[in-house]
Amino acid sequence: MKRRTILVADDERLVRAAFRMLIDSSDDLVTVGEAGTGGEAVALAAELLPDVVLMDIRMPGMTGLEATGLIRALPGAEGVRVLVLTTFDLDEYVYGALRAGASGFLLKDTPAADLLAALRVVADGQALLAPSVTTRLIAEFARRPGGAGNGRHGTGRHGTGRHGIGGDGGAGRASVPMAELAGLSEREREVLLQIARGHTNDQIAEHLGISRVTVKTHIRRLLAKLDAHDRAQLVVVAYESGLVTPGH
């Protein structure tokens, strides 16, 4: 069995050691490197090309937010996923990281078994999206005037883009107007709305009366049309465009 490779980024040495011990205790995961700063995380991600970077979102100097955007923009590192760690769920930095291309986030007090399961999900190329938590996070910051969404220099997955982080390290973006959804079919809008409400593919299929295969086809088209990295970014787009508003 090929073991999925993990890069651990945290500014506390003991925390990194604990994560390494946990990860290396599993049969299908292995730690290939440790980074104590955001800059080191970017450099090691470029060198090692791990399956997943387990990233502390708040580090001195270059934050995990900035590092996430830079890793997602690395040439040849499209397969490197980022899973961010935070001490509390309503974290503006985590919101920025999701916009920058992180595949999800976990609280630092997540049970060991859940952490390992999350790493496997992200290593398999899926977004780790706990609807009740992630949707609440995005709803908190996406439409906040002058808040997380008002940065200047977006850095998306291909360099500059509209779903990226701010050049000043905040969760910067250009506004995502409703017009951006103009190229979507009515069915694609319906699927996007269901995704933003935290529904699974099975739930979307049942609600819209279509097959799971059709749901997956619509999601692939949404990702391509909206230049989104994964499901988490689709939720961000839905809120920022005004298709969904907090509380509705």
C-alpha positions as CSV (number, residue, x, y, z in Angstrom):
1,M,0.0,0.0,0.0
2,K,1.3,3.4,-1.0
3,R,1.4,5.7,2.0
4,R,0.1,9.2,1.6
5,T,2.7,11.8,2.3
6,I,2.1,14.6,4.9
7,L,4.1,17.8,5.6
8,V,3.4,19.2,9.1
9,A,3.6,23.0,9.5
10,D,3.4,24.4,13.0
11,D,5.6,26.9,14.9
12,E,5.6,24.7,18.1
13,R,8.2,21.9,18.0
14,L,6.3,19.7,20.4
15,V,3.1,20.0,18.5
16,R,4.9,19.0,15.3
17,A,6.4,16.0,17.1
18,A,3.0,14.9,18.4
19,F,1.5,15.2,14.9
20,R,4.4,13.2,13.4
21,M,4.0,10.4,15.9
22,L,0.3,10.2,15.3
23,I,0.6,10.3,11.5
24,D,3.5,7.8,11.4
25,S,1.6,5.4,13.6
26,S,-0.9,4.7,10.8
27,D,-0.3,2.2,8.0
28,D,-1.2,4.5,5.1
29,L,0.2,7.9,6.1
30,V,3.7,9.1,6.6
31,T,5.3,12.4,7.6
32,V,7.9,13.5,5.0
33,G,8.8,16.9,6.6
34,E,8.3,19.5,9.3
35,A,8.1,23.2,8.9
36,G,8.3,25.8,11.7
37,T,7.2,28.8,9.7
38,G,5.0,29.6,6.7
39,G,8.1,30.3,4.6
40,E,9.5,26.9,5.4
41,A,6.2,25.3,4.6
42,V,6.1,26.8,1.1
43,A,9.8,25.8,0.4
44,L,9.3,22.2,1.6
45,A,6.0,21.9,-0.3
46,A,7.8,22.9,-3.5
47,E,10.7,20.5,-2.8
48,L,8.8,17.4,-1.4
49,L,5.4,17.8,-3.2
50,P,3.5,16.1,-0.3
51,D,0.0,14.9,-0.7
52,V,-1.2,17.1,2.1
53,V,0.2,20.0,4.1
54,L,-1.2,20.1,7.6
55,M,-1.0,23.8,8.2
56,D,-1.3,25.8,11.4
57,I,-3.2,28.9,10.3
58,R,-1.7,31.3,12.8
59,M,2.1,31.4,12.8
60,P,4.5,34.3,13.3
61,G,5.9,36.0,10.2
62,M,4.3,34.4,7.2
63,T,0.9,33.1,8.4
64,G,-0.6,29.8,7.3
65,L,-3.1,31.9,5.3
66,E,-0.3,33.4,3.2
67,A,1.5,30.1,2.9
68,T,-1.6,28.4,1.7
69,G,-2.0,30.9,-1.2
70,L,1.6,30.5,-2.2
71,I,1.5,26.7,-2.1
72,R,-1.6,26.6,-4.2
73,A,0.1,28.8,-6.8
74,L,3.3,26.8,-7.0
75,P,4.1,25.5,-10.5
76,G,4.0,21.8,-10.7
77,A,2.4,21.5,-7.2
78,E,-1.3,21.3,-8.3
79,G,-1.7,18.0,-6.5
80,V,-0.5,19.4,-3.1
81,R,-3.5,19.9,-0.8
82,V,-3.7,22.0,2.3
83,L,-5.6,21.2,5.5
84,V,-5.5,24.0,7.9
85,L,-5.6,23.8,11.7
86,T,-7.2,26.5,14.0
87,T,-8.1,26.9,17.6
88,F,-11.6,28.2,17.0
89,D,-14.0,27.8,14.1
90,L,-15.0,31.4,13.3
91,D,-11.5,32.4,12.3
92,E,-11.1,35.1,9.6
93,Y,-7.7,33.5,8.6
94,V,-9.4,30.2,8.0
95,Y,-11.9,31.8,5.8
96,G,-9.1,33.4,3.8
97,A,-7.3,30.0,3.5
98,L,-10.5,28.4,2.1
99,R,-10.6,31.1,-0.5
100,A,-7.0,30.7,-1.2
101,G,-7.5,27.0,-2.0
102,A,-7.3,25.1,1.3
103,S,-9.3,21.9,1.1
104,G,-10.8,22.3,4.6
105,F,-10.0,23.0,8.2
106,L,-9.9,21.2,11.5
107,L,-10.0,22.4,15.1
108,K,-6.8,21.7,17.0
109,D,-8.7,19.6,19.6
110,T,-10.0,17.3,16.9
111,P,-9.8,13.6,18.1
112,A,-6.8,11.7,16.7
113,A,-8.9,9.3,14.7
114,D,-10.8,12.1,13.1
115,L,-7.6,13.9,12.2
116,L,-6.2,10.9,10.4
117,A,-9.5,10.4,8.6
118,A,-9.5,14.0,7.5
119,L,-5.9,13.7,6.1
120,R,-7.0,10.6,4.1
121,V,-10.0,12.5,2.7
122,V,-7.9,15.5,1.6
123,A,-5.1,13.2,0.3
124,D,-7.7,11.6,-1.9
125,G,-8.4,15.0,-3.5
126,Q,-11.7,15.7,-1.8
127,A,-12.7,18.8,0.2
128,L,-13.2,18.4,3.9
129,L,-16.4,20.2,4.3
130,A,-18.4,19.8,7.6
131,P,-21.5,21.7,6.5
132,S,-22.6,23.0,9.8
133,V,-19.2,24.4,10.6
134,T,-17.8,25.5,7.2
135,T,-21.0,27.1,6.0
136,R,-21.3,29.1,9.3
137,L,-17.7,30.2,8.9
138,I,-18.2,31.4,5.3
139,A,-21.6,33.0,6.2
140,E,-19.9,35.0,9.0
141,F,-17.2,36.6,6.8
142,A,-18.3,36.5,3.1
143,R,-20.7,39.4,3.2
144,R,-19.1,41.4,6.0
145,P,-18.6,45.0,4.8
146,G,-14.9,46.0,5.1
147,G,-14.1,42.6,6.6
148,A,-12.3,39.5,5.3
149,G,-13.4,40.0,1.7
150,N,-12.0,43.4,1.0
151,G,-8.3,42.7,0.2
152,R,-6.5,44.1,-2.8
153,H,-4.2,41.6,-4.5
154,G,-5.8,38.2,-5.0
155,T,-3.6,35.2,-5.4
156,G,-5.7,32.3,-6.8
157,R,-4.6,28.8,-7.8
158,H,-3.0,30.1,-11.0
159,G,-1.4,33.2,-9.6
160,T,-3.6,36.2,-9.6
161,G,-7.3,35.3,-9.4
162,R,-10.5,36.2,-7.9
163,H,-10.7,33.6,-5.2
164,G,-7.4,34.3,-3.5
165,I,-5.7,35.9,-0.5
166,G,-4.8,39.5,-0.1
167,G,-1.3,40.7,-0.8
168,D,-1.2,42.1,2.7
169,G,-1.9,38.7,4.2
170,G,-5.6,39.2,4.8
171,A,-8.4,37.3,3.2
172,G,-8.3,39.6,0.2
173,R,-10.4,39.2,-3.0
174,A,-12.0,41.1,-5.7
175,S,-15.7,41.2,-5.3
176,V,-17.6,38.3,-6.8
177,P,-20.6,39.9,-8.4
178,M,-23.9,38.1,-9.3
179,A,-22.9,38.6,-13.0
180,E,-20.1,36.0,-12.5
181,L,-22.9,33.4,-12.3
182,A,-24.3,34.5,-15.6
183,G,-22.6,31.7,-17.5
184,L,-24.3,29.0,-15.3
185,S,-27.3,27.1,-16.4
186,E,-30.4,27.1,-14.2
187,R,-29.6,23.6,-13.1
188,E,-26.0,24.5,-12.2
189,R,-27.3,27.4,-10.1
190,E,-29.6,25.0,-8.3
191,V,-26.7,22.6,-7.6
192,L,-24.5,25.5,-6.4
193,L,-27.3,26.7,-4.1
194,Q,-27.6,23.2,-2.6
195,I,-23.8,23.0,-2.1
196,A,-23.8,26.3,-0.3
197,R,-26.5,25.0,2.0
198,G,-24.1,22.2,3.0
199,H,-25.9,19.3,1.3
200,T,-24.1,16.2,0.2
201,N,-24.3,14.8,-3.3
202,D,-26.9,12.3,-2.3
203,Q,-29.0,15.0,-0.7
204,I,-28.7,17.2,-3.8
205,A,-29.7,14.3,-6.1
206,E,-32.7,13.5,-4.0
207,H,-33.8,17.2,-3.7
208,L,-33.5,17.9,-7.4
209,G,-34.6,14.5,-8.6
210,I,-31.4,13.7,-10.6
211,S,-28.8,11.0,-10.3
212,R,-25.6,11.2,-8.3
213,V,-23.6,11.0,-11.5
214,T,-25.5,14.0,-12.9
215,V,-24.8,15.9,-9.7
216,K,-21.0,15.1,-10.0
217,T,-21.1,16.3,-13.6
218,H,-22.7,19.6,-12.6
219,I,-20.1,20.1,-9.9
220,R,-17.2,19.5,-12.3
221,R,-18.7,22.1,-14.6
222,L,-19.2,24.6,-11.7
223,L,-15.6,24.2,-10.7
224,A,-14.4,24.9,-14.2
225,K,-16.7,27.8,-14.9
226,L,-16.1,29.5,-11.6
227,D,-12.3,28.8,-11.5
228,A,-12.8,27.2,-8.1
229,H,-10.4,24.6,-6.6
230,D,-12.9,22.5,-4.8
231,R,-16.3,22.4,-3.1
232,A,-15.3,24.8,-0.3
233,Q,-14.5,27.5,-2.8
234,L,-17.9,27.0,-4.4
235,V,-19.6,27.8,-1.1
236,V,-17.5,30.9,-0.9
237,V,-18.5,32.0,-4.4
238,A,-22.2,31.4,-3.6
239,Y,-22.1,33.7,-0.6
240,E,-19.8,36.3,-2.1
241,S,-22.0,36.6,-5.3
242,G,-25.1,37.0,-3.3
243,L,-26.7,33.8,-4.5
244,V,-27.0,32.8,-0.9
245,T,-27.2,35.3,2.0
246,P,-26.4,34.4,5.7
247,G,-29.5,33.1,7.4
248,H,-31.3,32.1,4.2
